[in-house]
Amino acid sequence: MKLRPLNDRVLVLRIEEKDKTSGGIIIPDTAKEKPQEGKVIAVGPGKWDENGERIPLEVKKDDRVLFGKYSGNEINIDGVEHLIMREDDILGIIQKS
């Protein structure tokens, strides 16, 4: 199934955290928090301004992004959990150094 977000919406796949700490301690599933980092899978065309022109989104497909803990709506696509959120819910883009 394919999903194309509308307007300023973004489809994000959460990036799971590691199961072990750097010291070798295994973190159980019950103690893990949902990750606040993800990979952009698809973006909408942008929202409309007052003059009827599209404002393109700053994020693009394959960007790694940070978002708020309770941002977006969870949806299930082909058995995989994704988030769909507005671009305003994204806090930043992670860039490789």
Secondary structure by P-SEA (a helix, b strand, c coil): cbbbbcccbbbbbbbbcccccccccccccccccccccccccccccbbbcccccccccccccccccccccccbbbbbcccbbbbbbcccccccccccc
